Amino acid sequence: QSPYRRVTCMGHLVDAEGKKMSKSGTNAVNPAEVFSSVGVDAIRWFLYTVNSPGEPKAFNTKEVQTAFRKSVLLLWNILNYFVTYANLAEVSVPAATGRQQAGAGSEQSILDRWALSRQAAVTRAVSDFMDQYDFMRAGRTVEEYINELSTWYLRRSRKRTDERFFFVLYDLLMRLTTLMAPFVPFVTEKIYQTLRSADMPESVHLMDWPEPAGSVDLELEHQMNTVRQIVELGLSVRAAEKVKVRQPLAKAYLELKNGRSIAPELIPIIADELNVLEVVMGAGEGLPVKENEEVAVAMDTALTDDLIQAGLAREFLRQIQQARKERGLKAGQEVILRAGPGQRAIIEPLLAAYPAILTDAFLKVDPKQSWSADGSIELDLNGQPVPVDFIY
C-alpha cells in the first residue's frame, strides 16, 4: 500500500546568491556535512518556513541556524523551564488530566486564559493551512505562537509556582509538540518522551492530530495586544528619556483611542512591565509621550530618593543573578553572600529595605559569617565598585 496519497514538491535549492548549485562548481553543499553541523530538523524547519513550498530556496547555513533558534530552540527552552521549575515546586502533572486539572473560566489567571485562547486559535489556523498544503504559513503561525509564549506568557509567569500554571504550561507544550511533529520529527519526539506518561502512546507520531481545546476569546486577545503595544510605547519613552527599565518610576498615563478598553486585571501587568508604581487612565499633560493610532503612553520620569533606592535594589538583584548564572549555579541553589565592611554598609540597607532580594536570588546571609571578600565578584552599583563573594 502506498505510504502517501498526495505529494507537495519543493522548489529548487540554490546557493545563497540564488545560483544553481553545481557539483562541478564550488557552490554545492554536502548534505551529510550540513546535517552533521546543524541537524536534520533545523534544515526541515528552514525549508518549510523560508518561503512557499514551490519557490526556489536560497540555502544559507546561518539562516538555517537563525530560523531554528527563533522557534524550535525557544520551544526547547520552554520545556527546560517547565521541567526545572515544576521539579523545584514538586508539581507532578499527569498527562491524561493536564487540561482537566487546569480548570476553566474565571478560575484561571488572565494570562492563562489568553495563552489557551491563542492555543485554540493557532491549532485551528495550523490545521486549516495544513489542509491547504500551505506549510509555510502553518510553520510561521507556530513560530509566532512560540515567540508569544516565550517572550510574553512565560516571562510574565516566571514568579509563579502554583500548580495551575504548571498544568497549563504542560498542556501548551504537549499540544505544540504534537502540532510541530510533522515539521521537526526528531526534536518533537525528544520533547514528547520528556513529557509522556505511561498511559500515553509510545511516540508523538502515534498521537492524534490535536483538536482545538476550548474557545477563542477574541476580545481578550485584542486587549492583550493593546497591552503589549502600551508596553512597547512606554519602553520607547524610557529609551528616549535615557531611563533604564530597572529604574522604578512613579506613574504611567494611558490614553486609549477608538473605543479601546482594558480589563482591570491587565493593569498590574502594564505596571510591572513598565516598572511604575501606578498606572493612571488619562493624558499625562506636559510629560514625555509616545503614541500610535490606538493608545498614547506618557511617563513621569522624575526621580525621588526612594525611587533611586528601589532602582539600586533591582540593579543589585540583576547583577547577583548574572553572577549566579556565570558560576553555573542551579536554579534554587542557595548561596551565602560575603562582603567587606565598606561593601556591607551599601548592601545591608538594600537587603533590609528589600528582603525579597534574598528570596528571588536564593541568597542567604549567615550572621556568624565574617564578611570579608577578596572581590571575586565585582558589582557595579551606580558607578561604585562593590566586591563580594559567594559561598556555595
C-alpha positions in Angstrom: 0.0 0.0 0.0 1.3 3.5 -0.9 2.6 5.4 2.2 1.0 8.6 0.9 -1.8 9.9 -1.4 -0.5 13.4 -2.3 2.9 14.9 -2.6 3.9 18.6 -2.5 7.1 19.2 -4.5 9.7 21.7 -3.3 11.3 24.4 -5.5 14.9 24.2 -6.5 17.6 24.6 -3.8 20.0 27.2 -4.9 23.0 28.8 -3.2 23.0 32.0 -1.0 23.3 34.1 -4.2 20.4 32.4 -5.9 22.6 30.5 -8.3 22.0 26.9 -9.2 24.3 24.5 -7.2 26.7 22.5 -9.3 28.8 19.5 -8.4 31.5 20.8 -10.8 31.5 24.2 -9.2 32.3 25.4 -5.7 28.8 26.3 -4.5 27.5 22.8 -3.9 26.9 21.7 -0.3 27.5 18.2 1.1 24.2 17.2 2.7 25.9 14.9 5.2 28.1 17.7 6.4 25.2 20.1 6.8 23.1 17.5 8.6 26.0 16.9 11.0 26.6 20.6 11.6 23.1 22.0 12.1 20.9 18.9 12.3 18.2 17.5 10.0 15.3 19.1 11.9 16.9 22.6 11.5 17.0 22.1 7.7 13.5 20.8 7.6 12.2 23.8 9.6 14.1 26.2 7.4 12.7 24.7 4.2 9.2 24.8 5.5 9.2 28.4 6.7 11.6 30.3 4.5 9.0 30.7 1.7 6.2 28.9 -0.2 6.9 25.3 -1.0 7.2 25.7 -4.8 9.6 28.7 -4.7 13.4 28.3 -5.1 15.1 28.3 -1.7 18.4 30.1 -1.3 20.4 27.9 1.1 22.5 29.6 3.8 23.7 27.7 6.9 23.5 30.8 9.1 19.9 31.4 8.1 19.1 27.8 8.8 20.5 28.2 12.3 18.7 31.5 12.8 15.3 30.0 11.8 15.9 27.1 14.2 16.9 29.3 17.1 13.8 31.6 16.6 11.4 28.8 17.1 12.4 25.2 17.8 15.2 26.1 20.3 12.8 28.5 22.0 10.3 25.6 22.4 13.2 23.5 23.9 14.0 26.3 26.4 10.3 26.4 27.4 10.5 22.7 28.1 13.6 23.1 30.2 11.9 25.8 32.2 8.9 23.6 32.8 11.0 20.6 33.9 13.3 22.6 36.1 10.7 24.6 38.0 8.0 22.0 38.1 10.5 19.8 39.9 11.5 22.6 42.2 7.9 23.2 43.1 7.4 19.4 43.4 4.5 19.5 40.9 3.6 16.3 39.1 1.4 16.7 36.0 -0.4 13.6 34.9 -0.7 13.8 31.1 -4.2 12.4 30.9 -5.6 15.0 33.2 -3.5 18.1 32.5 -6.3 20.2 31.0 -8.9 19.0 33.4 -6.6 19.9 36.3 -6.0 23.3 34.8 -9.6 24.3 35.4 -11.6 26.7 33.3 -13.1 30.2 33.0 -12.7 32.7 35.8 -10.6 30.3 38.0 -7.7 30.7 35.6 -5.5 33.8 35.6 -6.0 36.2 32.7 -2.6 35.2 31.3 -3.6 31.5 31.3 -6.9 32.3 29.6 -5.0 34.3 27.0 -2.5 31.6 26.3 -5.2 28.9 26.0 -7.2 31.1 23.7 -4.1 31.7 21.5 -3.5 27.9 21.6 -7.0 27.2 20.3 -6.7 29.8 17.6 -3.3 28.6 16.5 -4.4 24.9 16.4 -7.3 25.9 14.1 -5.1 28.0 11.9 -2.4 25.4 11.5 -5.0 22.7 10.8 -6.5 24.9 8.1 -3.2 25.7 6.5 -2.1 22.0 6.5 -5.4 21.1 4.8 -4.5 23.6 2.1 -0.9 22.3 1.9 0.3 25.8 2.9 3.2 24.6 5.1 4.9 27.9 5.2 2.0 29.7 6.8 1.4 26.8 9.1 5.0 26.9 10.3 5.2 30.6 10.6 1.9 30.6 12.7 3.6 28.1 15.1 6.7 30.2 15.1 4.8 33.3 16.1 3.0 31.5 18.9 6.2 30.0 20.3 7.6 33.5 20.5 4.5 34.8 22.2 4.7 32.0 24.8 8.4 32.6 25.4 8.6 36.4 25.5 5.3 37.1 27.0 3.4 34.3 28.7 6.4 32.6 30.3 8.3 35.8 31.1 5.2 37.2 32.7 4.8 34.0 34.7 8.3 33.5 36.0 7.4 34.1 39.6 4.5 31.7 39.6 4.9 28.4 41.4 1.2 27.4 41.6 0.1 24.0 40.2 -2.4 25.6 37.8 0.4 27.4 36.0 2.4 24.2 35.5 -0.8 22.3 34.4 -1.5 25.0 31.8 2.1 25.1 30.6 2.2 21.3 30.3 -0.9 21.4 28.2 0.5 24.1 25.9 3.8 22.2 25.5 2.1 18.9 24.7 -0.2 20.4 22.1 2.6 22.4 20.5 4.8 19.3 20.3 2.0 17.4 18.5 1.4 20.3 16.1 5.1 20.5 15.2 5.7 16.8 14.9 5.3 16.7 11.1 7.8 19.5 10.7 10.6 18.5 13.1 10.0 14.8 14.0 13.2 14.2 15.9 13.1 17.2 18.3 9.4 16.8 19.0 10.0 13.1 19.8 12.6 14.0 22.4 10.2 16.6 23.9 7.3 14.2 23.9 9.3 11.5 25.7 10.2 14.0 28.4 6.5 14.9 28.9 5.0 11.5 28.2 3.4 9.3 30.9 2.9 5.6 30.8 -0.7 5.8 29.7 0.1 7.8 26.5 1.0 6.4 23.1 4.6 5.3 22.7 5.6 8.1 20.2 4.4 11.6 19.4 3.9 10.3 15.8 1.2 7.9 17.1 -0.8 10.8 18.7 -4.0 12.0 17.1 -3.8 15.4 15.4 -4.8 17.9 18.1 -8.3 19.4 18.0 -8.8 23.0 19.3 -9.5 22.8 23.1 -11.7 25.5 24.4 -12.9 28.6 22.6 -11.1 31.6 21.2 -11.5 34.7 23.2 -11.0 37.4 20.6 -11.8 40.3 23.0 -9.1 39.1 25.4 -6.6 38.6 22.6 -7.3 42.2 21.3 -6.9 43.6 24.8 -3.7 41.7 25.4 -2.4 43.0 22.1 -3.2 46.6 23.3 -1.3 45.9 26.5 1.7 44.8 24.5 1.5 48.0 22.4 1.3 50.0 25.6 4.4 48.3 27.0 6.3 48.9 23.7 5.4 52.6 23.7 6.2 53.0 27.4 9.6 51.4 26.9 10.2 53.8 24.0 9.6 56.7 26.3 12.1 55.3 28.7 14.7 54.9 26.0 14.1 58.4 24.6 14.5 59.8 28.2 17.5 57.6 28.9 15.9 56.0 31.9 16.8 52.3 32.5 13.9 49.8 32.7 15.2 48.6 36.1 14.7 52.2 37.5 11.2 52.3 39.0 9.1 55.4 38.1 6.1 56.9 39.8 3.3 56.9 37.2 2.4 55.9 33.6 -0.6 57.6 31.9 -2.7 55.8 29.4 -5.0 57.4 26.9 -7.0 54.8 24.9 -8.4 55.7 21.5 -11.1 54.3 19.1 -13.2 52.9 21.9 -10.4 50.6 23.2 -10.7 49.2 26.7 -8.5 47.2 29.1 -9.7 44.8 31.8 -8.7 45.8 35.3 -6.8 42.5 35.6 -4.4 43.7 32.9 -3.4 46.9 34.7 -0.9 45.2 37.1 0.8 43.6 34.1 1.3 47.0 32.5 2.6 48.5 35.8 5.1 45.6 36.2 6.3 45.7 32.6 6.8 49.5 32.6 8.2 49.3 36.2 5.9 52.0 37.5 4.1 52.3 40.9 0.8 53.4 39.4 -1.0 53.4 36.1 -3.4 56.3 35.5 -6.1 56.4 32.9 -5.8 59.8 31.2 -3.4 62.1 29.4 -0.2 63.0 31.2 0.0 66.7 30.5 3.5 68.0 29.9 5.1 64.6 30.2 7.1 62.8 27.6 4.8 60.7 25.5 4.7 58.1 22.7 1.6 57.1 20.8 0.1 55.2 17.9 -3.4 55.1 16.4 -4.8 53.1 19.3 -3.1 54.4 22.5 -0.9 57.1 23.9 1.5 56.5 26.8 3.1 59.2 28.9 5.6 58.6 31.7 6.5 60.6 34.8 10.3 60.3 34.7 11.1 62.4 37.8 13.1 60.5 40.3 12.8 60.8 44.1 15.3 59.4 46.6 13.0 56.4 47.3 12.7 55.6 43.6 16.5 55.8 43.2 17.0 53.4 46.1 14.4 51.0 44.6 16.3 51.1 41.3 19.5 50.4 43.0 17.9 47.3 44.7 16.8 46.0 41.3 20.2 46.5 39.8 21.8 44.7 42.7 19.4 41.8 42.2 20.1 41.7 38.4 23.9 41.6 39.0 23.6 38.9 41.6 21.5 36.8 39.3 24.0 37.3 36.5 26.9 36.2 38.8 24.9 33.1 39.7 24.5 32.3 36.0 28.2 32.9 35.2 29.1 30.4 38.0 26.8 27.8 36.7 24.6 27.7 39.9 21.5 25.6 39.6 18.0 27.2 39.9 17.0 27.1 43.6 20.6 26.6 44.8 21.2 28.8 47.9 24.4 30.8 48.3 25.9 32.8 51.1 26.9 36.3 50.3 30.1 37.8 51.8 31.3 41.3 51.6 33.8 43.5 53.4 32.8 46.2 55.9 32.7 49.0 53.4 30.6 47.0 51.0 28.4 45.7 53.8 27.4 49.3 54.5 26.0 49.5 51.0 24.4 46.1 50.8 22.8 45.7 54.2 20.4 48.7 53.8 19.3 47.3 50.4 18.6 43.8 51.9 16.8 45.4 54.9 14.6 47.6 52.7 14.0 44.9 50.0 14.1 41.5 51.7 12.6 39.9 48.6 16.0 40.1 47.0 17.1 37.2 49.3 14.2 35.0 48.1 14.5 36.0 44.4 18.2 35.4 44.2 18.3 32.4 46.6 20.7 34.4 48.8 21.4 33.6 52.5 23.3 35.8 54.9 24.8 33.9 57.8 25.1 36.2 60.8 28.1 34.1 62.1 29.9 34.5 58.8 32.7 37.1 58.9 32.0 39.3 55.9 35.4 39.5 54.2 35.7 39.4 50.5 38.6 39.1 48.0 36.4 40.6 45.3 36.0 37.5 43.0 32.6 39.1 42.1 32.6 42.8 41.5 29.2 44.5 41.4 28.8 48.0 40.0 26.1 50.0 41.8 25.6 53.4 40.3 29.3 53.5 39.3 30.6 52.4 42.6 32.5 49.0 42.6 31.3 46.6 45.3 33.4 43.4 45.5 31.6 40.4 47.0 31.9 36.6 47.2 29.6 33.6 47.1 29.9 30.6 49.3 28.1 27.5 48.0 
